[in-house]
Amino acid sequence: MTELPQQLINGLWQGAALALFAMGYTLVFGVLDIINLAQGATFMWGAFLAFLCVTNLHWPLWYAIPVAMVGAGLLAVLIDRLAFKPLRSLTTGGLVLWGGFILLLLGMVGNWATPVKIGITISGAVLMLAGFVQDYLTVRPLRQRESSHLAPIISSIGATIILVSLAIDEFGAQVSRFPPNLFPVKPYQITADAVISPIQALVLGLSLTLMVVLSLLISRTQMGRAIRAIAWSERTSRLLGINVDYVIAQTFFISGALAGAAGVLLGLAFNRLEPTMGNEVELAGLTVIIVGGMGSMGGAAIAAFLVGMIRVLSVAYIDSSLRDAFVFALLILVLLIRPSGIFGRSKSVRA
């Protein structure tokens, strides 16, 4: 029992990072009623973007983290335009965007001579930018209809496979690590039996700060009111003059930025980066939003701390191989007792 304070601290900072990831997950679900399974790939790319900033550009960590968040946010917007937007509303700009994306992929992974490779890649990027702008400015889509609930899930799985494959091609399948001495290692003494390292304190402090900022953004700003209005009724929001397409893009950006921040923080804490690092946290995040209640950001945050504690305590006191078994046992128990989740609400008041 002397180890309990230390294990509680470990569960606290790990749960805080998981809460960041899960709140981005549930934000997209609350607005579009879809589960973005590419969130784990965005998490992974956020960590690698910070890694590139630190190792290749030699930037300090304080610059690398916000750059990684912005990069992951933009990646999430791109995922929406390529994987989800065409399922809601297909436009000429969307087709041009897809053509540019295919050209970009050919330039990046094709076995071309260097000048040809650069030319194809730049042409694809320019075509994507033109398609993105045209898609945003389109008033009359080529096709607008509701797709099956399975279509976005399958589309996001495809996006995940593409992003993970690109990461493997760029960084290799081996584990990458941040440079040593990037962050102080001398721990802070919390109690006689518990310490917290500076990087763990950073994870906890920055995660809590971002959660408070997100809460204020959703509850106190014009953007937040627009997000909540679309979550209530997209059709009514359009009648009220809300630019739904723009607000959805903002939602994906925020969701991706949170995933990117979580990726950087957990990548720093464990100093282990690999292209498949998003798989485990994606399953944990999915468990969190179901346990907390689909569409409830507060529920996702509380459930994330609960799952973080269960994972840490099961490793410390029972058996590390049963860590995920206890988490999914909690998931099954919640589904049996309260299928909507601990803080879940009916769809008519989901926001």
C-alpha positions as a Markdown table, in Angstrom:
| # | Residue | x | y | z |
|---|---|---|---|---|
| 1 | Met | 0.0 | 0.0 | 0.0 |
| 2 | Thr | 3.0 | 2.3 | 0.3 |
| 3 | Glu | 3.1 | 2.4 | -3.5 |
| 4 | Leu | -0.5 | 3.5 | -3.8 |
| 5 | Pro | 0.2 | 7.3 | -3.8 |
| 6 | Gln | 2.7 | 6.9 | -6.6 |
| 7 | Gln | 0.4 | 4.7 | -8.6 |
| 8 | Leu | -2.5 | 7.2 | -8.2 |
| 9 | Ile | -0.2 | 10.0 | -9.6 |
| 10 | Asn | 0.7 | 7.8 | -12.5 |
| 11 | Gly | -2.9 | 7.1 | -13.2 |
| 12 | Leu | -3.7 | 10.8 | -13.0 |
| 13 | Trp | -1.2 | 12.0 | -15.6 |
| 14 | Gln | -1.9 | 9.2 | -18.0 |
| 15 | Gly | -5.6 | 9.7 | -17.6 |
| 16 | Ala | -5.2 | 13.4 | -18.3 |
| 17 | Ala | -3.4 | 12.7 | -21.7 |
| 18 | Leu | -6.1 | 10.1 | -22.6 |
| 19 | Ala | -8.8 | 12.7 | -21.8 |
| 20 | Leu | -7.3 | 15.1 | -24.4 |
| 21 | Phe | -7.5 | 12.4 | -27.0 |
| 22 | Ala | -11.0 | 11.3 | -26.0 |
| 23 | Met | -12.5 | 14.8 | -25.9 |
| 24 | Gly | -11.4 | 15.4 | -29.5 |
| 25 | Tyr | -13.0 | 12.0 | -30.3 |
| 26 | Thr | -16.3 | 12.9 | -28.7 |
| 27 | Leu | -16.3 | 16.5 | -30.1 |
| 28 | Val | -16.5 | 15.2 | -33.7 |
| 29 | Phe | -19.1 | 12.6 | -32.7 |
| 30 | Gly | -21.2 | 15.3 | -31.0 |
| 31 | Val | -21.3 | 17.4 | -34.2 |
| 32 | Leu | -21.5 | 14.8 | -37.0 |
| 33 | Asp | -22.6 | 11.7 | -35.2 |
| 34 | Ile | -19.7 | 9.7 | -36.6 |
| 35 | Ile | -16.7 | 7.9 | -35.0 |
| 36 | Asn | -13.5 | 9.2 | -36.5 |
| 37 | Leu | -11.2 | 6.1 | -36.3 |
| 38 | Ala | -8.4 | 8.1 | -38.0 |
| 39 | Gln | -8.0 | 10.0 | -34.7 |
| 40 | Gly | -5.2 | 7.5 | -33.7 |
| 41 | Ala | -3.3 | 8.3 | -36.9 |
| 42 | Thr | -3.6 | 12.0 | -36.2 |
| 43 | Phe | -2.3 | 11.3 | -32.6 |
| 44 | Met | 0.7 | 9.5 | -34.1 |
| 45 | Trp | 1.5 | 12.2 | -36.7 |
| 46 | Gly | 1.3 | 14.9 | -34.0 |
| 47 | Ala | 4.0 | 13.1 | -32.1 |
| 48 | Phe | 6.2 | 12.7 | -35.2 |
| 49 | Leu | 5.7 | 16.4 | -36.2 |
| 50 | Ala | 7.1 | 17.4 | -32.8 |
| 51 | Phe | 9.9 | 14.9 | -33.3 |
| 52 | Leu | 10.9 | 16.4 | -36.6 |
| 53 | Cys | 10.8 | 19.9 | -35.2 |
| 54 | Val | 13.1 | 18.9 | -32.4 |
| 55 | Thr | 15.5 | 16.6 | -34.3 |
| 56 | Asn | 15.7 | 18.1 | -37.8 |
| 57 | Leu | 14.9 | 21.7 | -37.2 |
| 58 | His | 16.5 | 21.8 | -33.7 |
| 59 | Trp | 13.6 | 23.8 | -32.3 |
| 60 | Pro | 13.0 | 24.0 | -28.5 |
| 61 | Leu | 10.2 | 21.8 | -27.2 |
| 62 | Trp | 8.0 | 24.9 | -26.4 |
| 63 | Tyr | 7.9 | 25.7 | -30.2 |
| 64 | Ala | 7.5 | 22.1 | -31.3 |
| 65 | Ile | 4.4 | 21.4 | -29.3 |
| 66 | Pro | 2.2 | 24.2 | -30.7 |
| 67 | Val | 3.5 | 23.5 | -34.2 |
| 68 | Ala | 2.6 | 19.8 | -33.8 |
| 69 | Met | -0.9 | 20.8 | -32.6 |
| 70 | Val | -1.5 | 23.0 | -35.6 |
| 71 | Gly | -0.1 | 20.4 | -38.0 |
| 72 | Ala | -2.3 | 17.7 | -36.5 |
| 73 | Gly | -5.3 | 20.0 | -36.6 |
| 74 | Leu | -4.8 | 20.7 | -40.3 |
| 75 | Leu | -4.3 | 17.0 | -41.0 |
| 76 | Ala | -7.7 | 16.3 | -39.3 |
| 77 | Val | -9.3 | 19.0 | -41.5 |
| 78 | Leu | -7.7 | 17.3 | -44.6 |
| 79 | Ile | -9.1 | 13.9 | -43.4 |
| 80 | Asp | -12.5 | 15.4 | -43.1 |
| 81 | Arg | -12.4 | 16.8 | -46.7 |
| 82 | Leu | -11.1 | 13.5 | -48.1 |
| 83 | Ala | -12.8 | 10.8 | -46.1 |
| 84 | Phe | -16.0 | 12.4 | -44.6 |
| 85 | Lys | -17.1 | 15.4 | -46.6 |
| 86 | Pro | -17.6 | 13.5 | -49.9 |
| 87 | Leu | -20.0 | 11.2 | -48.0 |
| 88 | Arg | -22.1 | 14.2 | -46.9 |
| 89 | Ser | -21.8 | 16.4 | -50.0 |
| 90 | Leu | -19.8 | 15.6 | -53.1 |
| 91 | Thr | -18.5 | 18.7 | -55.0 |
| 92 | Thr | -16.3 | 19.3 | -58.1 |
| 93 | Gly | -13.7 | 20.7 | -55.7 |
| 94 | Gly | -13.8 | 17.5 | -53.7 |
| 95 | Leu | -13.0 | 15.5 | -56.9 |
| 96 | Val | -10.2 | 17.9 | -57.7 |
| 97 | Leu | -8.9 | 17.5 | -54.1 |
| 98 | Trp | -8.9 | 13.7 | -54.4 |
| 99 | Gly | -7.1 | 13.9 | -57.8 |
| 100 | Gly | -4.4 | 16.1 | -56.2 |
| 101 | Phe | -4.1 | 13.8 | -53.3 |
| 102 | Ile | -3.6 | 10.8 | -55.5 |
| 103 | Leu | -1.0 | 12.7 | -57.5 |
| 104 | Leu | 0.7 | 13.8 | -54.2 |
| 105 | Leu | 0.9 | 10.1 | -53.0 |
| 106 | Leu | 2.4 | 9.1 | -56.4 |
| 107 | Gly | 5.0 | 11.7 | -56.0 |
| 108 | Met | 5.9 | 10.8 | -52.4 |
| 109 | Val | 6.1 | 7.0 | -52.7 |
| 110 | Gly | 6.8 | 6.5 | -56.4 |
| 111 | Asn | 10.3 | 5.4 | -57.6 |
| 112 | Trp | 10.9 | 8.5 | -59.7 |
| 113 | Ala | 14.0 | 10.5 | -60.5 |
| 114 | Thr | 14.4 | 13.4 | -58.0 |
| 115 | Pro | 13.3 | 16.3 | -60.3 |
| 116 | Val | 10.2 | 14.3 | -61.5 |
| 117 | Lys | 9.4 | 13.3 | -57.9 |
| 118 | Ile | 9.6 | 16.9 | -56.7 |
| 119 | Gly | 7.5 | 18.1 | -59.7 |
| 120 | Ile | 4.7 | 15.5 | -59.2 |
| 121 | Thr | 4.6 | 16.2 | -55.5 |
| 122 | Ile | 4.4 | 20.0 | -55.9 |
| 123 | Ser | 1.7 | 19.6 | -58.6 |
| 124 | Gly | -0.3 | 17.3 | -56.4 |
| 125 | Ala | -0.1 | 19.8 | -53.5 |
| 126 | Val | -1.1 | 22.7 | -55.7 |
| 127 | Leu | -4.0 | 20.7 | -57.1 |
| 128 | Met | -5.1 | 19.8 | -53.6 |
| 129 | Leu | -5.1 | 23.4 | -52.5 |
| 130 | Ala | -7.1 | 24.5 | -55.5 |
| 131 | Gly | -9.6 | 21.7 | -54.9 |
| 132 | Phe | -9.8 | 22.6 | -51.2 |
| 133 | Val | -10.7 | 26.2 | -52.0 |
| 134 | Gln | -13.1 | 25.2 | -54.7 |
| 135 | Asp | -14.8 | 22.7 | -52.4 |
| 136 | Tyr | -15.2 | 25.4 | -49.7 |
| 137 | Leu | -16.7 | 27.9 | -52.1 |
| 138 | Thr | -19.1 | 25.5 | -53.8 |
| 139 | Val | -22.8 | 26.4 | -53.3 |
| 140 | Arg | -24.4 | 23.6 | -55.2 |
| 141 | Pro | -22.9 | 20.2 | -54.7 |
| 142 | Leu | -23.0 | 17.5 | -57.3 |
| 143 | Arg | -24.6 | 15.1 | -54.9 |
| 144 | Gln | -26.0 | 15.6 | -51.4 |
| 145 | Arg | -27.4 | 12.6 | -49.5 |
| 146 | Glu | -27.0 | 10.8 | -46.2 |
| 147 | Ser | -24.7 | 7.8 | -46.3 |
| 148 | Ser | -24.8 | 4.6 | -44.2 |
| 149 | His | -23.5 | 4.8 | -40.7 |
| 150 | Leu | -20.9 | 2.3 | -41.7 |
| 151 | Ala | -19.5 | 4.4 | -44.5 |
| 152 | Pro | -17.7 | 7.0 | -42.4 |
| 153 | Ile | -16.2 | 4.2 | -40.2 |
| 154 | Ile | -14.9 | 2.3 | -43.2 |
| 155 | Ser | -13.6 | 5.6 | -44.8 |
| 156 | Ser | -11.7 | 6.5 | -41.6 |
| 157 | Ile | -10.1 | 3.1 | -41.4 |
| 158 | Gly | -8.9 | 3.6 | -45.0 |
| 159 | Ala | -7.5 | 7.0 | -44.0 |
| 160 | Thr | -5.7 | 5.4 | -41.0 |
| 161 | Ile | -4.1 | 2.8 | -43.2 |
| 162 | Ile | -2.8 | 5.5 | -45.6 |
| 163 | Leu | -1.4 | 7.7 | -42.9 |
| 164 | Val | 0.3 | 4.8 | -41.1 |
| 165 | Ser | 1.8 | 3.6 | -44.3 |
| 166 | Leu | 3.1 | 7.0 | -45.1 |
| 167 | Ala | 4.7 | 7.2 | -41.6 |
| 168 | Ile | 6.3 | 3.8 | -42.1 |
| 169 | Asp | 7.7 | 5.0 | -45.5 |
| 170 | Glu | 9.0 | 8.2 | -43.9 |
| 171 | Phe | 10.3 | 7.1 | -40.5 |
| 172 | Gly | 10.6 | 3.3 | -40.8 |
| 173 | Ala | 8.9 | 0.7 | -38.7 |
| 174 | Gln | 11.4 | 0.9 | -35.9 |
| 175 | Val | 11.0 | 2.9 | -32.7 |
| 176 | Ser | 12.1 | 6.5 | -32.8 |
| 177 | Arg | 13.0 | 8.4 | -29.6 |
| 178 | Phe | 13.4 | 12.1 | -28.7 |
| 179 | Pro | 16.9 | 13.2 | -28.0 |
| 180 | Pro | 18.2 | 12.6 | -24.4 |
| 181 | Asn | 18.3 | 15.5 | -22.0 |
| 182 | Leu | 15.5 | 17.3 | -23.9 |
| 183 | Phe | 13.7 | 17.7 | -20.6 |
| 184 | Pro | 14.9 | 17.7 | -17.0 |
| 185 | Val | 14.7 | 14.3 | -15.3 |
| 186 | Lys | 15.1 | 15.1 | -11.6 |
| 187 | Pro | 11.7 | 14.2 | -10.1 |
| 188 | Tyr | 9.7 | 16.4 | -7.8 |
| 189 | Gln | 8.9 | 15.0 | -4.3 |
| 190 | Ile | 5.1 | 15.1 | -3.8 |
| 191 | Thr | 4.9 | 13.0 | -0.6 |
| 192 | Ala | 7.2 | 10.7 | 1.3 |
| 193 | Asp | 6.2 | 7.8 | -1.0 |
| 194 | Ala | 5.4 | 9.6 | -4.3 |
| 195 | Val | 7.3 | 11.6 | -6.9 |
| 196 | Ile | 6.4 | 13.1 | -10.3 |
| 197 | Ser | 8.9 | 13.7 | -13.0 |
| 198 | Pro | 9.0 | 17.1 | -14.8 |
| 199 | Ile | 7.7 | 15.6 | -18.0 |
| 200 | Gln | 4.8 | 13.9 | -16.2 |
| 201 | Ala | 4.0 | 17.2 | -14.5 |
| 202 | Leu | 4.0 | 18.8 | -18.0 |
| 203 | Val | 1.6 | 16.2 | -19.3 |
| 204 | Leu | -0.7 | 16.7 | -16.4 |
| 205 | Gly | -0.5 | 20.5 | -16.3 |
| 206 | Leu | -0.8 | 21.1 | -20.1 |
| 207 | Ser | -3.6 | 18.5 | -20.5 |
| 208 | Leu | -5.7 | 20.1 | -17.7 |
| 209 | Thr | -5.1 | 23.6 | -19.2 |
| 210 | Leu | -6.2 | 22.5 | -22.7 |
| 211 | Met | -9.3 | 20.8 | -21.2 |
| 212 | Val | -10.2 | 24.0 | -19.4 |
| 213 | Val | -9.6 | 26.1 | -22.6 |
| 214 | Leu | -11.8 | 23.7 | -24.6 |
| 215 | Ser | -14.5 | 23.8 | -22.1 |
| 216 | Leu | -14.5 | 27.7 | -22.2 |
| 217 | Leu | -14.3 | 27.6 | -26.0 |
| 218 | Ile | -17.4 | 25.5 | -26.3 |
| 219 | Ser | -19.4 | 27.2 | -23.6 |
| 220 | Arg | -18.4 | 30.9 | -23.9 |
| 221 | Thr | -17.5 | 31.7 | -27.5 |
| 222 | Gln | -19.5 | 32.2 | -30.7 |
| 223 | Met | -17.7 | 29.2 | -32.3 |
| 224 | Gly | -18.7 | 27.1 | -29.3 |
| 225 | Arg | -22.4 | 28.2 | -29.7 |
| 226 | Ala | -22.3 | 27.3 | -33.4 |
| 227 | Ile | -20.8 | 23.9 | -32.6 |
| 228 | Arg | -23.5 | 23.2 | -30.1 |
| 229 | Ala | -26.2 | 24.4 | -32.5 |
| 230 | Ile | -25.0 | 22.1 | -35.2 |
| 231 | Ala | -24.9 | 19.2 | -32.7 |
| 232 | Trp | -28.5 | 19.9 | -31.9 |
| 233 | Ser | -29.7 | 20.3 | -35.5 |
| 234 | Glu | -27.7 | 20.9 | -38.6 |
| 235 | Arg | -30.8 | 21.8 | -40.7 |
| 236 | Thr | -31.9 | 24.4 | -38.1 |
| 237 | Ser | -28.4 | 25.8 | -37.9 |
| 238 | Arg | -28.3 | 26.4 | -41.7 |
| 239 | Leu | -31.7 | 28.2 | -41.4 |
| 240 | Leu | -30.2 | 30.4 | -38.7 |
| 241 | Gly | -27.4 | 31.4 | -41.1 |
| 242 | Ile | -24.6 | 29.4 | -39.6 |
| 243 | Asn | -21.8 | 28.4 | -42.0 |
| 244 | Val | -22.1 | 24.7 | -41.2 |
| 245 | Asp | -19.2 | 23.6 | -43.5 |
| 246 | Tyr | -16.8 | 26.1 | -41.9 |
| 247 | Val | -17.8 | 25.1 | -38.3 |
| 248 | Ile | -17.3 | 21.4 | -39.1 |
| 249 | Ala | -13.8 | 22.3 | -40.4 |
| 250 | Gln | -13.2 | 24.1 | -37.1 |
| 251 | Thr | -14.4 | 21.2 | -35.1 |
| 252 | Phe | -12.0 | 18.8 | -36.9 |
| 253 | Phe | -9.2 | 21.2 | -36.4 |
| 254 | Ile | -9.8 | 21.4 | -32.7 |
| 255 | Ser | -10.2 | 17.6 | -32.5 |
| 256 | Gly | -6.9 | 17.0 | -34.4 |
| 257 | Ala | -5.0 | 19.6 | -32.3 |
| 258 | Leu | -6.1 | 17.8 | -29.1 |
| 259 | Ala | -5.0 | 14.4 | -30.6 |
| 260 | Gly | -1.7 | 15.9 | -31.7 |
| 261 | Ala | -1.1 | 17.4 | -28.2 |
| 262 | Ala | -1.8 | 14.0 | -26.6 |
| 263 | Gly | 0.5 | 12.3 | -29.0 |
| 264 | Val | 3.4 | 14.7 | -28.2 |
| 265 | Leu | 2.9 | 14.4 | -24.5 |
| 266 | Leu | 2.6 | 10.7 | -24.3 |
| 267 | Gly | 5.5 | 10.3 | -26.8 |
| 268 | Leu | 7.6 | 12.5 | -24.5 |
| 269 | Ala | 6.5 | 10.7 | -21.4 |
| 270 | Phe | 7.3 | 7.2 | -22.7 |
| 271 | Asn | 10.0 | 8.4 | -25.2 |
| 272 | Arg | 8.7 | 5.9 | -27.7 |
| 273 | Leu | 7.4 | 6.8 | -31.1 |
| 274 | Glu | 6.3 | 4.4 | -33.8 |
| 275 | Pro | 3.8 | 4.5 | -36.7 |
| 276 | Thr | 1.4 | 2.1 | -35.0 |
| 277 | Met | 1.5 | 4.0 | -31.6 |
| 278 | Gly | -2.1 | 5.3 | -32.2 |
| 279 | Asn | -3.7 | 1.9 | -32.3 |
| 280 | Glu | -3.7 | 1.3 | -28.5 |
| 281 | Val | -4.7 | 4.8 | -27.6 |
| 282 | Glu | -7.5 | 4.7 | -30.2 |
| 283 | Leu | -9.1 | 1.6 | -28.6 |
| 284 | Ala | -8.7 | 3.2 | -25.1 |
| 285 | Gly | -10.2 | 6.4 | -26.4 |
| 286 | Leu | -13.1 | 4.6 | -27.9 |
| 287 | Thr | -13.7 | 2.8 | -24.6 |
| 288 | Val | -13.6 | 6.2 | -22.8 |
| 289 | Ile | -16.2 | 7.9 | -24.9 |
| 290 | Ile | -18.6 | 4.9 | -24.7 |
| 291 | Val | -18.2 | 4.6 | -20.9 |
| 292 | Gly | -18.4 | 8.4 | -20.4 |
| 293 | Gly | -21.4 | 8.8 | -22.7 |
| 294 | Met | -21.3 | 9.4 | -26.5 |
| 295 | Gly | -21.3 | 13.1 | -27.1 |
| 296 | Ser | -20.5 | 14.1 | -23.5 |
| 297 | Met | -17.1 | 15.8 | -23.2 |
| 298 | Gly | -17.3 | 16.0 | -19.5 |
| 299 | Gly | -18.2 | 12.4 | -19.3 |
| 300 | Ala | -15.3 | 11.5 | -21.6 |
| 301 | Ala | -12.8 | 13.4 | -19.4 |
| 302 | Ile | -14.1 | 11.7 | -16.2 |
| 303 | Ala | -14.1 | 8.3 | -17.9 |
| 304 | Ala | -10.5 | 8.9 | -19.2 |
| 305 | Phe | -9.2 | 9.4 | -15.6 |
| 306 | Leu | -11.1 | 6.3 | -14.5 |
| 307 | Val | -9.6 | 4.2 | -17.3 |
| 308 | Gly | -6.2 | 5.6 | -16.7 |
| 309 | Met | -6.4 | 4.6 | -13.0 |
| 310 | Ile | -7.7 | 1.1 | -13.9 |
| 311 | Arg | -4.8 | 0.6 | -16.3 |
| 312 | Val | -2.1 | 1.7 | -13.9 |
| 313 | Leu | -3.5 | -0.1 | -10.8 |
| 314 | Ser | -4.1 | -3.3 | -12.6 |
| 315 | Val | -0.4 | -3.3 | -13.8 |
| 316 | Ala | 0.9 | -2.4 | -10.3 |
| 317 | Tyr | -1.2 | -4.8 | -8.2 |
| 318 | Ile | -2.6 | -7.6 | -10.4 |
| 319 | Asp | -1.0 | -8.5 | -13.7 |
| 320 | Ser | 0.1 | -6.3 | -16.6 |
| 321 | Ser | -1.3 | -8.8 | -19.2 |
| 322 | Leu | -4.8 | -8.2 | -17.7 |
| 323 | Arg | -4.6 | -4.4 | -18.0 |
| 324 | Asp | -6.8 | -4.1 | -21.1 |
| 325 | Ala | -9.1 | -6.9 | -19.9 |
| 326 | Phe | -10.2 | -4.9 | -16.9 |
| 327 | Val | -10.8 | -1.8 | -19.1 |
| 328 | Phe | -13.0 | -3.7 | -21.5 |
| 329 | Ala | -14.7 | -5.4 | -18.6 |
| 330 | Leu | -15.7 | -2.0 | -17.4 |
| 331 | Leu | -16.9 | -1.2 | -20.9 |
| 332 | Ile | -19.2 | -4.3 | -21.0 |
| 333 | Leu | -20.5 | -3.6 | -17.5 |
| 334 | Val | -21.5 | 0.0 | -18.4 |
| 335 | Leu | -23.1 | -1.2 | -21.6 |
| 336 | Leu | -25.1 | -3.8 | -19.6 |
| 337 | Ile | -26.2 | -1.4 | -16.9 |
| 338 | Arg | -26.4 | 2.0 | -18.8 |
| 339 | Pro | -26.1 | 1.6 | -22.5 |
| 340 | Ser | -25.9 | 5.3 | -23.1 |
| 341 | Gly | -22.9 | 5.6 | -20.9 |
| 342 | Ile | -22.4 | 7.0 | -17.4 |
| 343 | Phe | -23.1 | 10.6 | -18.5 |
| 344 | Gly | -24.9 | 9.8 | -21.8 |
| 345 | Arg | -28.0 | 11.7 | -22.8 |
| 346 | Ser | -30.7 | 11.0 | -25.4 |
| 347 | Lys | -29.9 | 12.0 | -29.0 |
| 348 | Ser | -32.5 | 14.8 | -28.9 |
| 349 | Val | -30.4 | 16.7 | -26.4 |
| 350 | Arg | -27.0 | 15.6 | -27.4 |
| 351 | Ala | -24.6 | 18.6 | -27.4 |
